[in-house]
Amino acid sequence: MFTTNRTMIMGGVLMGLLALAGCESKSKRDFNAGCQSGGQSHSTCSCVYDQLEKQYSPALMEKLGQANLYNMELPRGFDLAMIRAVQHCQSR
């Protein structure tokens, strides 16, 4: 069960990352839309974005949103940071 939830969460968050765009507010809106399409609530998605942005900076989040799906390079440990952010945000 945990693996299924984790897969859904990761899928939603990754979709959100792919949807990130130029300006910060649009980036967050696009991230939230992708994340919510993966089954998460708006508040959880917004919290996850904020947590990742705190750790990796708005500039990196924007860069990830502009990356090509086929050659996207995530920073080392990004997947673990994402999981921790989701866990943090869901436990609030």
C-alpha positions as CSV (number, residue, x, y, z in Angstrom):
1,M,0.0,0.0,0.0
2,F,2.8,2.5,0.9
3,T,4.5,1.7,-2.4
4,T,1.3,2.5,-4.4
5,N,0.7,5.8,-2.5
6,R,4.4,6.7,-2.9
7,T,4.2,6.0,-6.7
8,M,1.1,8.1,-7.0
9,I,2.6,11.0,-5.0
10,M,5.9,10.8,-7.0
11,G,4.0,10.7,-10.3
12,G,1.9,13.7,-9.4
13,V,4.9,15.7,-8.1
14,L,7.0,14.8,-11.2
15,M,4.1,15.9,-13.4
16,G,4.0,19.1,-11.5
17,L,7.7,19.6,-11.9
18,L,7.4,19.1,-15.7
19,A,4.7,21.8,-15.7
20,L,6.7,24.5,-14.0
21,A,7.0,27.7,-16.0
22,G,8.8,31.1,-16.0
23,C,7.6,33.3,-13.2
24,E,7.3,32.1,-9.6
25,S,3.6,32.4,-9.2
26,K,2.9,30.7,-12.5
27,S,5.5,28.0,-11.6
28,K,3.7,27.3,-8.4
29,R,0.3,27.3,-10.1
30,D,1.5,24.9,-12.7
31,F,3.2,22.7,-10.2
32,N,0.0,22.6,-8.1
33,A,-2.1,21.7,-11.2
34,G,0.2,18.8,-12.1
35,C,0.5,17.6,-8.5
36,Q,-3.3,17.7,-8.0
37,S,-3.8,15.7,-11.1
38,G,-1.8,13.0,-9.3
39,G,-4.4,12.9,-6.6
40,Q,-3.1,15.3,-3.9
41,S,-4.9,18.2,-2.3
42,H,-4.1,21.8,-3.2
43,S,-2.8,22.5,0.3
44,T,-0.4,19.5,0.1
45,C,0.8,20.4,-3.3
46,S,1.4,24.0,-2.3
47,C,3.3,22.9,0.8
48,V,5.5,20.5,-1.2
49,Y,6.4,23.2,-3.7
50,D,7.3,25.6,-0.9
51,Q,9.4,23.0,0.9
52,L,11.3,22.1,-2.3
53,E,11.8,25.8,-3.2
54,K,13.2,26.5,0.3
55,Q,15.7,23.7,-0.2
56,Y,16.6,24.1,-3.9
57,S,15.8,27.8,-4.7
58,P,13.2,29.4,-6.9
59,A,15.8,29.6,-9.8
60,L,16.4,25.8,-9.7
61,M,12.7,25.1,-9.6
62,E,12.2,27.3,-12.6
63,K,15.1,25.6,-14.4
64,L,13.6,22.2,-13.7
65,G,10.3,23.3,-15.2
66,Q,12.0,24.4,-18.4
67,A,14.0,21.1,-18.7
68,N,13.4,18.7,-21.5
69,L,11.5,15.6,-20.3
70,Y,14.0,13.3,-22.1
71,N,17.2,14.7,-20.6
72,M,16.0,16.1,-17.3
73,E,18.7,15.9,-14.7
74,L,17.4,16.2,-11.1
75,P,19.8,17.3,-8.4
76,R,21.3,14.5,-6.3
77,G,18.9,13.6,-3.5
78,F,16.0,15.4,-5.1
79,D,13.8,12.3,-5.0
80,L,14.4,11.9,-1.2
81,A,13.8,15.6,-0.6
82,M,10.5,15.3,-2.5
83,I,9.4,12.3,-0.4
84,R,10.3,14.1,2.8
85,A,8.4,17.2,1.7
86,V,5.3,15.1,0.9
87,Q,5.5,13.3,4.2
88,H,6.0,16.6,6.1
89,C,3.1,18.3,4.3
90,Q,0.7,15.4,4.7
91,S,1.4,15.2,8.4
92,R,0.4,18.8,9.1
